[in-house]
Amino acid sequence: MEDGGPSDVWAQGDAYERYMGRWSRRVAEVFVARLGSPAGLRWLDIGCGTGALTAAVASRCRPRAVLGLDRSAEFVRAARAAAPGPARFAVADGSALPLRDAEFDAVVSGLALNFLEPPETAVAEAARVVRPGGFVAAYVWDYADGMALLRRFWDVAAALDPGAAALDEGRRFALCRPGPLRTLWTGRGSST
C-alpha cells in the first residue's frame, strides 16, 4: 500500500482497520479457501497492508513459511500485532522485491495491485520470486461497479462536492475491472 504520510488512511493501520479491515479479512478468508492449496508451502503476500491475507494463509493453509511485505511501516506494525505465527512481516516495495528468484511456492496479493506502481512490474516481480510450478494469485475490489458501498459513497461525495470526483476510486483505479485485470495477467509474468 502507499505510504503517503501521516494523513494518508491507506498507511495508518488502525484507521484502515476501522474503515475496511473487517471486509478485508472476510474476502481474504474466501480467497484462501478457493485456492485449495496443500500444506507446507512457502508463501509471500505482496502489499500485505494490515495483514488480513497473511493471517488467513497462516491460520488456514498450514504454511511452512509466510512473509507479508508492504511499503507502509505502519501497516507492517499493525500486521505484526495481529497475525498468528508463522507469519513474518517486512517493509518492502512490491515492485522491487528484495528476494531471490524462485524463493516461494505461492505469491499472493490482496487488495493491493492498484496501489503498486506500476502494477505490471509488481506482477513480473511476483512471477520472478515464485518457483516453477508455483502460483501467483491476487484480488482487488471492484471499485467501479461491484462494491456498492463505495460506489454509493463516491456518487454522494461527488454530488455534494464536485471536486471529490477526482478522488473516486472507480475512476482512479481503472485497473480494478475485468478487462484491465485480464490484460495485466496475460502480459508479463503470465506463464506462472
BELPEMO-V130788 format. One record per backbone hydrogen bond with DSSP energy under -0.5 kcal/mol. NH is the residue of the N-H (numbers start at 1). CO is the residue of the C=O. If there is no record, write none. Layout:
NH:CO + NH:CO
This chain:
4:2 + 8:5 + 9:7 + 11:8 + 12:9 + 13:11 + 16:12 + 17:13 + 18:14 + 19:15 + 20:16 + 21:16 + 22:17 + 23:20 + 24:20 + 25:21 + 26:22 + 27:23 + 28:24 + 29:25 + 30:26 + 31:27 + 32:28 + 33:29 + 34:30 + 35:31 + 36:32 + 40:62 + 43:41 + 43:65 + 44:106 + 45:67 + 46:44 + 46:108 + 47:69 + 48:45 + 48:69 + 51:48 + 55:51 + 56:52 + 57:53 + 58:54 + 59:55 + 60:56 + 61:57 + 64:41 + 65:41 + 66:86 + 67:43 + 68:88 + 69:45 + 70:90 + 73:71 + 76:72 + 77:73 + 78:74 + 79:75 + 80:76 + 81:77 + 82:78 + 82:79 + 83:79 + 87:84 + 88:66 + 90:68 + 92:70 + 92:90 + 96:93 + 99:97 + 102:128 + 103:100 + 103:129 + 104:129 + 105:42 + 106:42 + 107:135 + 108:44 + 109:137 + 111:109 + 111:139 + 112:139 + 115:112 + 116:112 + 116:113 + 121:118 + 122:118 + 123:119 + 124:120 + 125:121 + 126:122 + 127:123 + 128:124 + 129:125 + 130:126 + 131:104 + 134:131 + 135:105 + 137:107 + 139:109 + 143:141 + 147:142 + 148:146 + 151:147 + 152:148 + 153:149 + 154:150 + 155:151 + 156:152 + 157:153 + 158:154 + 159:155 + 160:156 + 161:157 + 164:161 + 165:162 + 166:163 + 167:164 + 168:164 + 168:165 + 171:168 + 172:168 + 173:169 + 174:171 + 174:172 + 176:173 + 177:175 + 181:177 + 182:178 + 183:179 + 184:180 + 185:181 + 186:182 + 187:183 + 187:184 + 190:187 + 192:189
